[in-house]
Amino acid sequence: MNNRFLIPLLFLCAGLWRVAAQAPPAVPGQEPVKFDFQSTEAGSLPEGLTVTDGEAKFSVVAEGENKFLQMDPSPLVDGGVLLGASIKGPAVISAKVRAVGKRRSFPRFGVGLHGVGGYRCLVVPAQKELQLVKNDEVVARVPFAWKSGAWITVEFSVLAAGGGARLEGRVWAEGGARPADPLVTYAAPAAPGTGKASVWATPFAELPVDFDEVVITPLP
């Protein structure tokens, strides 16, 4: 290459290197926290889990070689479990859930973020809906067809969006693909809050509700 072209090229590369060196590094998200309950003795509750209602009964049960967290249907209460450490800001939680309906009685179940008073993403088979809920108020809802007795994954995201937050809910069947687009969304006026992730159930059918493979991912 002619030197009159080579020298300017070297200066250009050096300048680009200096800009890259001065650029701030990308901020990675924190590692996901996973609860698969395999190492927990059946009949007990893993460390780091807190039941929100004193009457609700949650414990790990074994089914073949698999173990999962189960909510006892008696007494019939709206119960939840807080998992892991408190999260500040945007985050995602997903969990596999299995429940069964009985005649005209159906369970209600889902996941939540930012503590007992935070938003939740709930499957509500009695109304054939997927809902986003806060303090018992439904802020968004879409039609949803639920299959009794099948494992499904419920995923809930709270993302930063300007001065507020964007909430996204997804559900898919075991073995199926995660939907690229959320099934239900909501633009919350306040920024993502602070608190622990959670799983929730109300066993209206008087049958257990099962949770497995809970994954909590704080976002940058």
Secondary structure by P-SEA (a helix, b strand, c coil): ccaaaaaaaaaaaaaaaaaaaacccccccccbbbbccccccccccccccccccccbbbbbbbcccbbbbbbbcccccbbbbbccccccccbbbbbbbbbbbcccbbbbbbcccccccbbbbbbbcccccccccccccccbbbbbbbbccbbbbbbbbbbbcccbbbbbbbbbcccccccccccccccccccccbbbbbccccccccbbbbbcbbbbbbcc
